[in-house]
Amino acid sequence: MSKYWSDVVHKLTPYVPGEQPKINNLVKLNTNENPYGPSPKVIEALKLEAAETLRLYPDPNSDVLRAAIAKVHHLDSCQVFVGNGSDEVLAHVFQALLKHAQPLLFPDITYSFYPVYCGLYGIRYETIPLAEDFSIRVEDYIKPNGGIIFPNPNAPTGMPLALEKIEWILQNNTESVVVIDEAYVDFGTESAVSLINQYPNLLVTHTLSKARSLAGLRVGYALGSAALIEALIRVKDSFNSYPIDRFASAGAVAAMQDIDYFEETCQKVITTRDALVANMSALDFEVLPSGANFIFAKHKVRDGAELSAKLREHGIIVRHFKSPSRIAPYLRITIGTDEQSELLLKALKVVLSEKSFS
């Protein structure tokens, strides 16, 4: 605390990212990173970018990257916005499109950065309770609002929402922007990008951190009508005209172009996830349906916090959320390699065989 702080700083409760421990030989299953490295074409592109041109500013419009993204999604470049990770993209979205007199709507259990952005930008919001089974009830969102946002699949539950239900929201909510945060969509959830040209109030956000294995490079993007994208560009250019550096742009373009590698690694994650769900169910875990590169699971007897602590003793880190209390029994477990899954299952068998936790 300091007398020099602006008033807004005193009121903020910052987002807490997943732990990045500096301990060797951990099985790290807590931050939803891809267990497979980026495309070899990305590595080659980064090497080529290490040139004399680094003394020059990057393209402020990121034209080459926007064109590469547009091609993948069958859109025009004017329908693409890029930023320094999807969190920065979302920050601009909140400021440019979601600050209105009516409250912003999002689920009560969802990506915990949403209320942080609302606090930072002074946005009124209302949380909409998930159903008993943790699904999103779309009918609950048809009420006066200044915007709607939720991830699909949702986080931290991993549960997907069918495309027809998203379209139902769009058909019944035409006066405000609907943002679908698709950070994890490539692991088995149907994307809403196909609806963009039908609904001018739809914005879809993506990241290269998950399915394209570039969490360390920081590139995210938004897709929508040219009018929505223009609003984001106006905010970006009032904040930082050069958010995408030359390395990030080169690597991201290569990642978007290597469709075969992208599809191969996504399928590997899906296959491992399905096997892990079956094996954990056999250990008396209840696992929510997942369309993401993680699962959300609780044991029928053991407590989530204690399980998380015990797994750490075995060199395995998973994510446990203490609040809200409704999800405290659950563990969010990133899908790793088959070998990492075997280590997780082996450790769980040992932990669950213990009579009590200390």
SVG drawing of the C-alpha trace seen along z (x, -y; Angstrom):
<svg xmlns="http://www.w3.org/2000/svg" viewBox="-34 -10 56 59">
<polyline fill="none" stroke="black" stroke-width="0.4" points="0.0,0.0 1.2,-3.5 -0.2,-7.0 1.2,-7.3 -1.1,-4.7 -4.0,-5.7 -7.4,-4.9 -8.1,-2.1 -5.0,-0.2 -6.3,0.0 -9.5,1.6 -7.9,4.3 -7.7,7.9 -5.2,9.1 -5.5,12.4 -3.4,15.2 -1.8,17.3 -0.9,20.9 2.3,21.7 5.5,21.9 7.7,23.7 11.5,23.6 12.0,27.2 13.5,29.9 11.9,33.2 8.3,32.2 5.4,33.6 3.8,30.2 0.0,30.6 -1.3,27.3 -1.2,24.6 -2.7,26.3 0.5,26.0 0.8,28.3 3.0,31.3 4.4,31.3 6.8,28.7 5.9,26.2 6.1,27.1 9.6,27.5 8.7,24.9 8.2,22.4 11.8,23.1 13.2,22.6 11.2,19.3 12.5,18.0 16.1,18.7 15.6,16.9 14.2,13.9 17.4,13.5 18.7,11.0 19.9,7.4 16.3,6.3 15.7,6.6 16.9,3.0 13.6,2.0 10.2,1.8 7.8,4.6 4.8,4.0 2.3,2.2 -0.6,3.7 0.8,7.3 -0.5,7.7 1.3,11.0 0.1,12.6 -3.4,11.4 -3.5,12.8 -2.2,16.2 -4.9,16.3 -7.6,15.2 -6.7,17.9 -7.0,20.6 -10.4,19.4 -11.7,18.5 -12.2,14.9 -10.8,11.5 -7.8,9.9 -10.0,7.0 -11.9,9.5 -8.7,10.4 -7.2,8.6 -3.9,9.8 -2.4,9.1 0.3,10.1 -1.4,13.2 -5.2,13.7 -5.2,12.1 -4.1,8.8 -6.7,9.3 -9.4,9.8 -8.3,6.7 -8.9,4.7 -12.2,6.4 -13.4,5.5 -12.4,1.9 -13.6,1.5 -16.8,3.5 -18.0,4.5 -18.2,1.3 -21.8,0.1 -24.6,-1.0 -26.0,2.5 -24.0,5.1 -21.7,7.6 -22.8,11.2 -20.6,14.2 -20.8,17.5 -20.2,17.6 -17.6,20.4 -15.4,19.4 -12.1,17.8 -11.1,15.8 -9.6,12.9 -13.0,11.7 -13.9,10.0 -10.3,8.6 -10.8,6.8 -14.1,5.5 -12.4,4.1 -9.6,2.5 -11.9,0.8 -14.8,0.1 -17.3,2.4 -20.5,3.5 -21.0,7.2 -23.4,9.9 -22.4,13.6 -24.9,16.2 -24.9,19.5 -24.0,22.6 -26.5,25.4 -26.1,28.2 -24.1,30.2 -21.8,27.2 -23.3,26.6 -24.2,23.1 -27.9,22.5 -28.2,20.2 -31.7,19.0 -30.3,17.4 -28.4,14.9 -31.4,13.4 -31.9,10.4 -30.7,6.7 -27.0,6.7 -24.0,4.7 -22.4,7.8 -22.0,11.6 -18.7,13.5 -17.8,17.0 -15.1,19.6 -16.1,22.5 -15.2,25.0 -15.6,23.3 -12.8,23.0 -11.9,24.5 -14.6,27.2 -13.6,28.0 -17.3,28.5 -18.2,27.6 -21.4,25.8 -23.0,27.0 -22.8,24.6 -26.6,24.5 -26.9,23.1 -24.4,20.4 -26.4,19.5 -29.5,19.4 -27.9,16.8 -26.9,14.7 -30.4,15.0 -32.0,13.8 -29.4,11.2 -28.8,8.8 -28.2,5.5 -24.8,6.3 -21.6,8.1 -21.3,11.8 -17.7,12.9 -16.8,16.6 -13.4,17.2 -12.1,20.3 -8.7,20.8 -9.3,24.6 -11.6,25.1 -9.2,27.2 -9.3,30.2 -12.8,31.4 -15.2,28.5 -17.0,27.0 -15.9,23.5 -18.3,20.5 -16.1,18.9 -18.4,20.3 -21.1,18.0 -19.2,14.8 -20.4,13.7 -24.0,14.3 -23.9,12.3 -22.2,8.9 -22.2,8.9 -20.2,12.1 -16.5,11.9 -14.4,15.1 -11.0,15.1 -8.2,17.6 -4.7,18.2 -1.6,19.8 -0.6,20.9 -2.5,24.2 -3.1,26.1 -0.2,24.5 2.3,24.9 3.4,21.3 2.7,20.3 6.1,18.8 5.8,16.6 2.6,14.7 0.2,14.4 -3.5,14.3 -6.2,13.1 -9.9,12.1 -12.2,12.8 -15.3,10.9 -16.9,8.3 -14.7,5.5 -16.6,3.0 -15.8,4.9 -12.1,5.4 -11.8,1.6 -12.9,0.9 -10.1,3.2 -7.5,1.6 -8.5,-1.9 -7.9,-0.8 -4.7,1.0 -3.3,-2.0 -4.1,-4.2 -2.1,-1.8 0.7,-0.1 1.1,-0.3 3.6,2.6 2.3,5.4 3.5,8.2 7.3,8.3 9.2,9.7 9.9,13.1 6.3,13.5 5.0,12.7 7.4,15.0 6.7,17.9 3.0,17.4 2.7,17.3 4.7,20.6 2.5,22.2 -0.7,21.2 0.6,22.5 1.6,25.9 -1.9,27.4 -0.7,31.0 1.4,30.6 -1.4,28.8 -3.9,31.5 -1.5,34.3 -0.7,32.9 -4.3,32.0 -5.3,35.6 -2.5,36.9 -3.8,34.8 -7.4,35.9 -6.4,39.6 -4.5,39.3 -7.3,37.3 -9.9,40.0 -7.6,42.7 -6.9,40.7 -10.7,40.1 -11.3,43.9 -8.5,44.7 -9.4,42.1 -13.0,43.2 -11.8,46.6 -10.1,45.0 -13.5,43.6 -13.1,40.1 -16.0,38.3 -14.8,36.5 -16.8,33.8 -17.1,34.0 -14.2,32.2 -13.6,30.6 -10.3,29.1 -6.7,30.1 -7.5,30.6 -10.0,32.4 -11.9,31.4 -12.3,34.3 -13.2,35.0 -12.7,38.2 -15.8,39.7 -14.1,39.8 -10.9,37.8 -10.6,34.1 -9.3,32.0 -6.8,29.9 -5.3,32.9 -5.0,34.8 -3.2,31.9 -0.8,31.7 -0.1,35.4 0.5,35.4 3.0,32.7 4.9,34.9 5.2,37.3 6.5,34.6 3.3,34.0 1.6,30.5 -2.1,30.1 -4.3,27.0 -6.7,26.8 -9.1,23.9 -10.1,23.1 -13.0,21.0 -15.8,20.9 -16.5,23.7 -18.6,25.6 -15.5,26.5 -13.1,27.0 -13.4,30.8 -12.1,30.8 -8.7,30.9 -8.0,29.4 -5.5,31.7 -3.7,30.7 -3.4,33.5 0.3,34.3 2.0,37.1 1.0,40.8 4.1,41.2 3.1,38.3 -0.4,39.8 1.1,43.1 3.1,41.3 0.0,39.4 -2.1,42.6 0.7,44.5 0.9,41.7 -2.9,41.5 -3.0,45.3 -0.4,44.9 -2.1,41.8 -5.6,43.3 -4.3,46.5 -3.3,44.5 -5.8,44.7 -5.6,41.0 -3.9,37.8 -1.7,35.8"/>
</svg>
